[in-house]
Amino acid sequence: MTDFETDVLVVGTGPTGSAAALALATYGVRVHAVTRSSWLAPTPRAHITNQRTVEVLRDLGVEEEATRYATPWGLMGDTPFATSLAGEEIARLRTWGTGEDRHGEYVQGSPCPLLDIPQTYLEPVLLGNAAARGATVAFDTEYLAHTQDGAGVTVDLRDSLSGREYRVRARYLIGADGARSRIVADLGLELEGHLARAGTAYVLFHADLRRHVEHRPSILYWIMTPGTSVGEIGMGILRAVRPWHTWIAGWGYDLAAGEPDLAEDAVTAKIRAMVGDPGLEVDVAATSTWYVNQACATSYSSGRVFCGGDAVHRHPPSSGLGSNTSIQDAFNLAWKLAYVIQGRAHESLLDSYSLERVPVGQQVVARANQSRLDYGPLNECFRTTGEADPVAAGLAKLRDPGPAGVAVREALAEALELKNYEFNAQGVELNQRYASGAVLADPDAGEEHWPRDRQLHLQPSTRPGAKLPHCWLVDRNGHRVSTLDLVGRGRFCLVTGLAGGAWAHAVRKLALPFLSSVVIGSGGAADPYCDWARIREIHEAGALLVRPDGHVAWRHGEAMWDEDEALHLVENALCRVLGTTAP
Ligand SMILES: Cc1cc2nc3c(=O)[nH]c(=O)nc-3n(C[C@H](O)[C@H](O)[C@H](O)COP(=O)(O)OP(=O)(O)OC[C@H]3O[C@@H](n4cnc5c(N)ncnc54)[C@H](O)[C@@H]3O)c2cc1C
């Protein structure tokens, strides 16, 4: 018996905390999650779920369930820009990899689609499955404070129903307590950047808008009505939460002018103007405001406490990266905690969490904020400042058949192109490269070159630190199976080819419960398209050591025929990654 009531205490059950609880419970770790709320997300904030996150859900065995609640990829559609939903449509952008120009790249890069899953649906899938796999959960439970020592963390909590305060002792604490994180403040983690640099009002409402959208399905419609043209985006948004009857209307407001008027009459009038239907029946369900932040912690952990999600990277929803990055933080951390708690790794493995995820957080914070600024050139095409009706004057220019109009239309084409960095940025979502003690650099690899735009285009690679590339293989029954399906699930995996018998032998000899091998080209993982042969970047008799989170930890590019040497190399690589003397 230990004096620990749980191995990991998770504060917060948003995407970060729920995903951490799910992954830890899946890996057999005792985990207790608390939230001060009485239930999960009350409003559908996050929704864009990118391919990497769906890959994570797939690994954790909940992809199918999450998909059931999602607006399918195809319906996420183009993103129109219009004077109102019923008014003049000015431009349209192909988005979310659904366009003819990019779709092939997207489906080639991952076995998973993008999905639109409102946070109100995703959190119950994550936490429900966590509980079904053994995680315990306490609602109405507020984190108050913590202290830590060499063996564990003592956390003060308050049951807000009874007012009772009590303590829980855990080996590790995860601070997944969102953008106003008390745990980050208690740890004194430094946040670089600035908070609340702009404000946005959001209204959740029900209205039947089918006739305006069914012929051009999209989850986002940008609208230029006078009352919503505030701030750097300069447009309001109508977002389909549930096609086509539940919506969010959003618009920027001037923080200096105080809180916006969110009385029912005022927001109903605004929604009617955005739809362009003065008689529209609108049922307002909820109103809220949120701030545009641009800040990232320089370290995500201190001692036995690890923070993730909005607690450590705070940015606007543009590019739809918040919940995605949060879930991926949790996925990066969970296997490491599991390995340390289960005695498979030294505690030093945990240092890699911050080292690997801080650069991702910084990139995401910068990208999301830049995506807002990138509306500037579009606004210049859509409106003429100084006119009584800037949009009408702007549109007149845009439709001018003379040379002035030609120039505006050329500028519009360029301005739309820029928005691909928000709406078709597969590289931002899948090109992460980790560098830490849990990744052994390939001395023969040299510096990586990026012939295509790194943010827009996926560059699959088997370089240590990159995620294992996806390609379709074929199993014994002739069914397609992704390379990603052969790795992960909490285990390390040595990936080799038909000529890599020495590696397969090494794995058998080591007989570790957390190490498997995959021989691509064999019966269970045939490569009939020869895709793996094209993308593996190593000799068929070389090997990749893939971590439980699907990232390559180590690779041996040359052919290996000697079983003893293979054994020695695998053993050595595992020890270095896990920080142990023997695997
Ligand atoms: C309008 C909007 C649209 C968005 N759209 C997208 C999108 O399309 N895609 C995307 O990826 N992201 C999107 N996001 C971002 C996304 O919502 C956040 O990044 C995500 O919710 C962060 O998850 P989290 O778990 O870190 O924090 P949160 O979801 O904020 O969860 C924090 C948790 O901590 C709990 N908590 C806080 N303090 C305490 C305490 N003292 N004691 C106990 N519990 C506590 C809360 O109850 C809650 O359970 C959007 C955000 C907004 C505002």
The ligand as a Gaussian input file, in Angstrom:
#p B3LYP/6-31G(d) Opt

LIG

0 1
 C      -15.119000      30.926000     -29.333000
 C      -14.089000      29.875000     -29.291000
 C      -13.975000      28.991000     -30.356000
 C      -12.982000      28.021000     -30.334000
 N      -12.836000      27.155000     -31.400000
 C      -11.857000      26.232000     -31.395000
 C      -11.710000      25.280000     -32.456000
 O      -12.445000      25.297000     -33.427000
 N      -10.727000      24.338000     -32.366000
 C       -9.916000      24.291000     -31.289000
 O       -9.024000      23.418000     -31.266000
 N      -10.029000      25.153000     -30.263000
 C      -10.980000      26.123000     -30.279000
 N      -11.137000      26.960000     -29.220000
 C      -10.237000      26.853000     -28.077000
 C      -10.650000      25.803000     -27.064000
 O      -11.964000      26.021000     -26.603000
 C       -9.678000      25.827000     -25.905000
 O       -8.372000      25.858000     -26.400000
 C       -9.858000      24.595000     -25.018000
 O      -11.098000      24.608000     -24.371000
 C       -8.770000      24.525000     -23.958000
 O       -8.953000      23.366000     -23.221000
 P       -8.436000      23.263000     -21.748000
 O       -8.858000      21.922000     -21.282000
 O       -7.002000      23.598000     -21.693000
 O       -9.191000      24.414000     -20.932000
 P      -10.741000      24.622000     -20.681000
 O      -11.562000      24.016000     -21.756000
 O      -10.928000      26.044000     -20.386000
 O      -11.033000      23.775000     -19.375000
 C      -10.589000      24.200000     -18.102000
 C      -11.121000      23.249000     -17.048000
 O      -10.562000      23.595000     -15.786000
 C      -11.592000      23.682000     -14.807000
 N      -11.110000      24.595000     -13.758000
 C      -10.610000      25.849000     -13.898000
 N      -10.204000      26.321000     -12.708000
 C      -10.437000      25.337000     -11.801000
 C      -10.217000      25.216000     -10.385000
 N       -9.671000      26.190000      -9.671000
 N      -10.589000      24.065000      -9.785000
 C      -11.136000      23.052000     -10.492000
 N      -11.367000      23.113000     -11.821000
 C      -11.013000      24.237000     -12.461000
 C      -12.809000      24.139000     -15.592000
 O      -14.003000      23.841000     -14.898000
 C      -12.638000      23.295000     -16.854000
 O      -13.085000      21.977000     -16.624000
 C      -12.118000      27.942000     -29.224000
 C      -12.256000      28.822000     -28.154000
 C      -13.234000      29.790000     -28.173000
 C      -13.368000      30.749000     -27.030000

